[in-house]
Amino acid sequence: MNSADRPRRRPTNSRRAAREGRVPVAETRPPVPSAKGAVEGKRYGTRLRDSTLTFTFDGVRYAARAGDTAAAALLAAGVSLFGRSVKARRPRGVFTAGPEEPCALLTVGQSPLVIPNVPATTLVLHAGMVLRSQNRWPSLRFDFASLLQVGGSLFTAGFYYKTFFWPTWRVFEPIIRHLAGLGEAPGACALSPPAVEHLSCDVLVVGSGPAGVTAALAAARAGAIVVVCEREPVCGGELEFEDSIVDGMPGYQWLARSLLELRTLGARLLCNTTVVAEAGDTVIAHTEPDGLPGDNTVYRIRAGRVLSAVGALEQPIAFIGNDLPGVMLLGAAERYAALYGVRPRGPVVLFGNHHRLYAAALRLRGLGANIVAIVDTRVDGELLKPEPTAAVALAQVAAAEGRDAAVALLRACGIACYQGHTLHAAHGWRGIRQVRVAPVDAPHAAFTIDCQSLLVSGGWVPQRGLPNASITGAAAGQVDLASLMTPAYDAGLLAAAALGFTVSAHTAPEGTGDPLPVVVPYLRSPAAAAEEKRQFIDLQNDVTVADLRVAIAEGFSHIEHVKRYTTLGIGTEQGRTSNTLGAGILAELRGLEPQQAQTSRARPPLAPMTLNSIAGQRTGAAFRVSRHTPLHDWHAAHGGVLDPMGLWLRPRYYRANGRDAGSAAVVEAARVRATGGIADCSTLGKIEIVGPDAAAFLDEIFLTRASALKVGRARYMVQLREDGLVLDDGLLLRVDEQRFLATTSSSHGLEVLSHLEHHLASAPGATRATTLPTDSRGCGLSITDVTDSWAVIAVAGPSSRPTLQGLLPTVALDRLSHMAFIDTEYAGHTVRVLRAGFSGELAFELYCPPVLAAVLWQALLEAGLAPYGIDALDILRVEKGYLTTAEINGQVTPLDLGMQAMVGQGNACIGQTLLARPAFHEEHRPCLVGLQAADGRAAFLAGAQIALSAGGTRSLGYVTSSVFSPTLDRWVGLALVARNHTSLGTTLWARDPLRGGDTAVCVVSPVHVDPEGLRMKGLP
Amino acid sequence: MRSVASPLVEFVLFPGQPVPEGWPALPGSVVRDTAGQAVLLHVGPLRWFAPAAVPGLSAAFQGLERAGTGAALRVDGKYEVCDFSGAVGARILASTLDLAGILRSRDCAAVTLFDCPALLLRESGGYRVWVQTSYAAHFKAAVERAAAICAKIRG
């Protein structure tokens, strides 16, 4: 026979249609005159709309109906292969119909704007959508890496801990990195920031199935404000499509009426909204419209009570080959039929352990599915129970007439019933072709059944919801309508009553639907040890029964260890289809009783959410709040390089003065020393303390007595923490007898304010020496943050006084002594002129209203002064040995910083008691010193460690600040060094192996420039 | 956002002193003039905020200071003000705060909006917000961003 005679393989409908340029026609939907229909009263395709659309999947164009999910449309088009598993790259189909889907994960969009790992089961199609399968190369049908399956037992649990050592891990690392993972990371973010909404309600109901709607009704009727979160696009859960009667009408009609009543009562129904976490008293939920991240909303909901009605999840059963495409959960198949009008392909076998298999088989058969067999592990279980609707009228009759009639009915429908049987294995390659079935007690008597779909149901387990919510409905184990409605209604009433709402006169609805299933637990079919590596527990990560055995053999027996060692349940479905099964099989393998099985702990988020949703609107410029001074716009417009310092944006330097910070700062600092300059110091914290008890209170706060300060004077003051360490320093101005203005360092304003407020209101402590009554009543004192009420402009340098005098002719600046201040007027506003500075120069600080700042600044510029930035300010203050948070680092006492004189005044202040403890007086305590390079030229940087010798490994301290001094033409710095090594002239080493190596430095006075303070006094 | 005309005063009552007659005594309560404009807001424990010059109020503050009852702090320039009107305005604010939950029976509160310290006042038809001046630029950008996102989601 030559090639011309060899029968050609008949292409699938979709491939032929693609070659012919036609869009394939859905072949597995029942013939319908319209998008929605009914067969024997059973509705199907309820989510479909009449219009059609096209989309592409792996380059092939397909048709779909509006409302279809990607999974439904592709199943309808005959697609069975949707992706490949993570480790072994085994072919995967669709397993579920919801977000718990472990297999059918798609990439949406085209590079670089892609969204990976989107479940096809929840992705609602839009016209023109481009979808791709994942984790395969070069194609889904043939994946090169699937050859790894040949190595079968090589890839057991934890194989990567035991392999890839020779010759070196680095040989394998790039290959494994390329193969590992799922989905393609986007090259560019396609997601816009979500909307965020904060809301509050009395009762939050999570889930809007029959229990959720019932509970919400009860609470709303009692007068509570109710919010309902539902992850599906529509409310209702099973009421949307299952056969049920509630209060005498079909369930879906009762649902519509109830939702209308809820809306009328003011309840808010949030669909497409998944609750993902709770943070304190706030529940966090987010929407993913049409199952796709982006253009979504994050809700932060504060509720008086939370009810969790999240339902139950159908469970799989493990058997050999249970990962083949075509194997699906029974409930999922029913949802595809009911919601999307898609029936399972080809001959269909059902396998499970409860009676609902039989009613489901008849329902699916009614839609045209070719159900050939039911394999039921129960020996003598019920087959059919009375159905509430006429949809399966024959079943009603059979149920009434007993078991034999039911079996006869099923046989007449062409459905073979195998009770007391189990399904040992599914066979096939890229899809299921055949199953092997045998009696439970006679495994040798196996036989095969040809099929193209296998629908599995191992019962249900409650879904995990919020840990602090009350649970109702199927989530509480009530999986049938008749038994859940009254408890759900009561749960709603209870929640409302707990908040003070009156119980209403309405009664709970009465419903009947699928009767309560009696599930005989069955986790996995028997299998020889060698075959257990094909009994899958986690379909996404290829975790099998054999992997659990390996984990146990290697000492991992606790579920939390097994989870991490085998990767059981760590995939995108967060263990929803694998966790309970795995826990049960683990208990079985360990010889434990079933009730001893433990599932692993669920942690938020309870459903996958993008980092985009977690970030909310705090991205880019909005990531962190920034504060602007009143002169911000001027700095930005005139070449100021603005850098965040704490929350403030401050000019480091001005571009006109140099191409980088280092050179510009030197120029600016040199200019201040030579002539003068102005700096924006508005970021200083400013706190006003007012009242008859203000002075006494401040005596407790500061190291030295505030009450001794005269009106019109300022003083450098230091605050201690309760433990005796320095909190902050600043100036204290006495405005009048009962009014003080305290300044703080720019980064400590809020902390100092909090410290003052705490001590104003707090009870006495051992460290608090006070003359005030411990009860704050009768305390005549107020503390107010006025940081934003004052702009501050520093005017420094030899020309500062004459320049300022020209602007303020009525103020006798030459008679304003150091640390004195006076209020005057400029351009109709009050300006406070304080003679003080942070540069060591003759200097003034101008405190003015923000509205005046730009005017005053401009006037100073026109008078000939130039601005200098923070880096220049740093040079000037290091030259003078002034301190910032680089030295006041939260770990030093005032004694460490050389403030012995201040401590010696003996003021009974906060922190004074613990300052006296012996540990603060030991010889290795840090001591503030100045440093200069021993050779007069070398540089040394802040952060360098101080050692006794070059290469020394014992640190004696570190360099806190270092600058190049234009005044001295050398590098100078400040350091905290062990006290017993700080004699003047001592040579030490500044060790900085990462940046510049070791530099010999000499210990000098911290005041490098003008130690007599002549410049500050305005003297030559 | 716009600057607030001076004088702007925060008045702090000393502990143990009685609340002056006619002042909003309950936390979050507000006294308004005959035109409905807020005159005095009880924004914090023992703290009131006077957002505008009102005849007689300044004198009242001075009298209370002289009597040793409390302290009036001029805070000109400390705040910039912004109005949010209608459902759209409320939705923008809901991007950062649970309005109904925070205000409940109150008409004003000291809050944090878009990470900025602010004072919030419920008005008829909307809300008025005073934001500390140094945060105003960030606040404005955050409001515009939230408004754009809300409009896009609505659209």
Interface residues (C-beta under 8 A of the other chain):
Chain A: S192 P193 P194 A195 V196 E197 H198 L199 S200 D295 T297 R300 R302 Q617 A621 A622 R624 V625 S626 R627 H628 T629 P630 H632 W648 E688 V690 G691 P692 Q738 R739 S776 R777 G778 C779 G780 L781 S782 I783 T784 V786 T787 D788 S789 W790 A791 P849 P850 V851
Chain B: S3 S6 E10 V12 F14 P15 G16 L46 G68 G70 A71 L73 R74 V75 D76 G77 K78 Y79 R91 A94 S95 T96 L97 D98 L99 A100 G101 F114 D115 C116 Q132 T133 S134 Y135 A136 A137 H138 A141 A142 R145 A146 I149 C150 K152 I153
